[in-house]
Amino acid sequence: MSKEFDLIVFGATGFTGRLVAEYLATHYGAGSDIKWAMAGRSRAKLEQVRALVKAPGHTALITADAIDGAALAALVARAKVVITTVGPYQLHGEALVMACAQAGTDYVDLCGEPGWMAQMIPRLDAPAKASGARIVFSCGFDSIPFDLGLVYLQDQAQQRFGEPLTQVRGRVRVIKGGISGGTLASGLATIERMGRDPALARTMADPFALTPGFTGAPQPEGDSAAYDDWAQAWTGPFMMATINTKNVHRTNALLGHPWGKDFTYDERMLTGDGVRGERRAKNMAHLARLQHALLGFGPARALLSRFALPKPGEGPDQKARENGRYDLQFTGESRSGNRLCVSVRGDRDPGYGSTAKMLAESALCLVGDPQRRLAGGGVWTAGSAMGLTLVQRLVQYAGLRFSIEQ
């Protein structure tokens, strides 16, 4: 079916949405075959963003509210793919993703809210399969570098050893970037909900929360300080592991468990070797426990909101985004004892500069697959729906590098 637009950016007036629009205007603006539009609640603000990001004057602007079902249904009918940056998704995301699933419109977001995703997957899967819509959550730093890092690592292992790596360790060597008000709001919304719903706490702790009907082998814990004998260094907890590990296990499940039903995976921050590395790891673990305890206390969350922290629509400036970067290492071992290590590196601040590019290129990867050769309708991960095809796009256009280290 012919659509008016290849993609629509919903939430273009927000901080990350504006960055996505800027990326599209710069790389797919005047002279490009890609037809795209910006959407949001305010026409005036959309006009300001169009001018700010130097998008062509003919770039279409669509007004729609996240709670207006009729407007959202009309919006998704006009596009092949919808990109949404309007979060927290647990508060503002359901109507749009359901409209896409019912209309057969592909959907990508940057969701890092596993509780909401666990609720939505069983509700969306049947209508998405029936309509042909490809619903792909977590197409930003949560969780593309990790999800696709595993896909790349396992592909290289199959080529070299003819067998998968059944045990993989993800390690964050470098991460430099800031936080936006939207990310902060999503985190606080999840913590607020956990306080009201004990079941959500169980979901957050379950590494297989996004693989309905399947529970795999016990997984390594990631909350303490621990020495990694493979990396020959100390490690501490990594704050994004809660979502990334769930997406990695979902990718393995959706692909038919090619890495094994007893596959194990964990993510940690490398802190260095020796006494100094140990001290840093223990401090990180202690700080993580303290933050969790404080944010679980309502008055502490209220106090946090009074400080000079970014509000929704605010985030790191251009200099901070361009000076940011990340360097991730994935090391795996097969049943036969074969070991392989790869790295994934990004050239911008992970949460915003790099995320905007990853999100846009994920959508364009789906646009470039009109015959549904990569995946049919359903609720997918980036790794299971697009895999190495997306890896190639990210290397070519988005400043990511996937490299073999050993």
TAKA-V467469 format. One record per backbone hydrogen bond with DSSP energy under -1.0 kcal/mol. CO is the residue of the C=O (numbers start at 1). NH is the residue of the N-H. Records with the same first field share a line. If there is no record, write none. Layout:
CO=NH, NH
This chain:
5=80
6=81
7=37
8=83
9=39
10=85
11=14
14=18
15=19
16=20
17=21
18=22
19=23
20=24
21=25
22=26
23=27
24=28
29=32
35=6, 7
37=9
38=62
39=11, 12
40=64
42=46
43=47
44=48
45=49
46=50
47=51
48=52
49=53
50=55
56=59
60=38
62=40
65=68
67=69
68=72
69=73
70=74
71=75
72=76
73=77
75=78
76=79
78=5
80=106
81=8
82=108
83=10
85=87
88=91, 92
89=93
93=97
94=98
95=99
96=100
97=101
98=102
99=103
100=104, 105
106=82
107=136
108=84
109=139
113=117
114=118
115=119
116=120
117=121
120=124
121=125
124=128
125=129
126=130
127=131
128=132
133=378
134=107
135=380
136=109
140=144
142=140
143=147
144=148
146=150
147=151
148=152
149=153
150=154
151=155
152=156
153=157
154=158
155=159
156=160
157=161
158=162
166=264
167=333
168=266
169=331
170=268
171=329
172=270
174=327
176=325
180=184
181=185
182=186
183=187
184=188
185=189
186=190
187=191
188=192
189=193
190=194
191=195
193=197
197=200
198=202
199=203
200=204
201=205
206=209
208=211
211=214
226=235
228=232, 233
233=228
234=271
235=226
236=269
238=241
240=244
241=245
243=247
244=248
245=249
246=250
247=251
248=252
249=253
250=254
251=255
252=257
253=256
257=260
260=263
264=168
266=170
268=172
269=236
272=234
273=277
274=278
275=279
276=280
277=281
278=282
279=283
280=284
281=285
282=286
283=287
284=288
285=289
286=290
287=291
288=292
289=293
290=294
291=295
292=296
294=297
297=300, 301
298=302
299=303
300=304
301=305
303=306
304=307
307=309
311=314
314=181
317=321
318=322
319=323
321=349
325=176
326=346
327=173, 174
328=344
329=171
330=342
331=169
332=340
333=167
334=337
338=334
340=332
341=405, 406
342=330
343=403
344=328
345=401
346=326
349=354
352=356
354=358
355=359
356=360
357=361
358=362
359=363
360=364
361=365
362=366
363=367
364=368
366=369
369=372
378=135
380=137
381=385
382=386, 387
386=389
387=391
388=392
389=393
390=394
391=395
392=396
393=397
394=398, 400
401=345
403=343
